[in-house]
Amino acid sequence: MATKLDRVHRFTTDEYQRMVKLGVIPSVSAELADGRIVVDGRPWHFSTDEYYRLLHAGILTEDSRVELIYGEIIDMAAIGSRHAGCVRRLSTFLNRLGEAVLLSVQNPLYITDGVEPEPDLLLLQPRSDFYADSHPTPADVLLLIEVADTSLGYDRTEKADLYASAGVIEYWLADVERQRVFVHTGPMPTGYARVEIRDADDTWTSTSLPQLTVNGTDIFG
């Protein structure tokens, strides 16, 4: 099972040197070890501001497929065709909710400084600026959905714990391999109080969005 450590983004020597010149990392105590930034023998934890400075400088790009988790820049799993198809199917289905919610697809969720994941789908409280002034926070989230192909273990454990501790009220994890959905509710600092498994032929209703009733075929076809 892949862990967060396995997914930590590796930088090139050129990228490392550019970070030093930008002042993103300390020039004296930092070093590049196997592609990872280490300062005083410990992994460097990036702030949200530092993360965006890397994006603005072109060291990272919007196509880099990374997210910021507890100060570490994490490589997200590649999006295979089944993953992409499931996200598109869900997007089409969830758009039926209309203006009652705002659907956000593979965009950032700001949790705290140094923690900004990019879930596959978010159903958000509507806001007049469409969150142009600031990224949504867990308080804005009505339902968060991740689609897992190769990342199931990571999404079931570390991601679930992250979302629970942040107070995301409902988290669905769609397993495209076995065509089942893990429905997480009751967030606590240590994890979700309830996790129910829904199969492809099941029908269920969201606890946070009672107008949303889903059958497994709406997700997997």
C-alpha positions, 0 to 999 in steps of 0.5 A, spaced: 500 500 500 502 506 497 503 511 503 504 519 503 512 518 504 512 514 498 508 519 494 513 525 496 515 529 490 522 529 488 525 535 485 531 536 480 538 539 482 536 545 478 529 546 481 532 545 488 537 551 486 532 555 484 528 554 490 534 557 494 535 563 490 528 565 491 529 564 498 523 559 499 528 554 503 534 556 507 541 557 503 545 554 508 542 548 512 538 545 506 540 540 502 537 535 496 537 528 498 534 523 493 530 529 490 527 531 497 528 537 500 532 536 507 533 542 512 537 540 518 536 533 517 529 533 517 524 533 511 522 541 509 515 542 510 512 548 505 507 553 507 501 554 503 505 561 501 511 557 499 507 552 495 504 558 491 511 561 490 513 555 487 507 555 482 508 562 480 516 561 479 514 555 474 518 550 479 511 547 479 505 547 474 498 546 474 499 540 470 504 537 476 499 533 479 501 534 486 497 537 492 500 540 499 499 535 505 501 537 512 507 541 509 509 536 504 508 536 496 505 529 494 505 526 487 497 524 486 496 518 482 496 518 475 489 519 472 487 512 468 481 512 464 476 508 469 478 514 474 477 519 469 470 516 466 468 515 473 469 523 475 465 525 469 460 520 470 459 523 477 460 530 475 454 529 470 450 526 475 451 531 480 450 537 476 442 535 476 442 538 483 442 545 480 444 551 484 443 548 490 450 546 491 456 548 487 460 543 484 468 543 484 472 538 480 479 537 482 480 543 485 484 545 492 480 545 498 484 549 504 484 546 510 490 550 514 497 552 512 501 547 509 495 543 508 491 544 501 489 537 498 485 537 491 479 532 492 476 529 485 469 532 487 467 537 492 459 539 493 460 546 496 455 551 499 454 556 493 457 563 494 456 569 489 464 569 487 464 562 486 470 562 491 474 566 486 477 570 492 479 564 496 479 557 496 473 553 500 474 550 507 471 544 510 466 549 513 464 550 506 463 542 504 457 539 503 460 532 500 467 530 498 468 525 493 475 521 492 475 516 486 480 511 487 483 506 482 491 505 484 490 510 490 485 506 494 489 504 500 492 511 501 485 514 500 482 509 505 487 511 511 491 517 511 486 521 506 480 519 510 483 521 517 485 528 514 478 529 512 475 527 518 480 531 523 478 537 518 471 536 520 469 534 513 462 532 514 461 527 509 466 523 505 465 518 499 470 514 496 469 510 490 473 504 489 473 503 481 476 496 481 471 493 485 465 498 484 463 500 491 463 506 495 465 507 502 461 512 505 464 516 511 460 520 516 461 523 523 468 526 523 472 526 529 479 528 530 481 521 530 477 519 524 470 518 522 465 515 526 461 511 521 464 508 515 459 504 510 460 500 504 455 501 498 455 496 492 454 497 485 447 495 486 445 499 492 441 505 493 443 510 498 441 518 500 447 523 503 446 525 510 448 532 509 444 533 502 438 529 503 435 531 496 441 527 493 439 519 492 444 515 488 445 508 486 451 505 484 450 505 477 450 513 477 457 512 479 460 506 475 455 505 470 
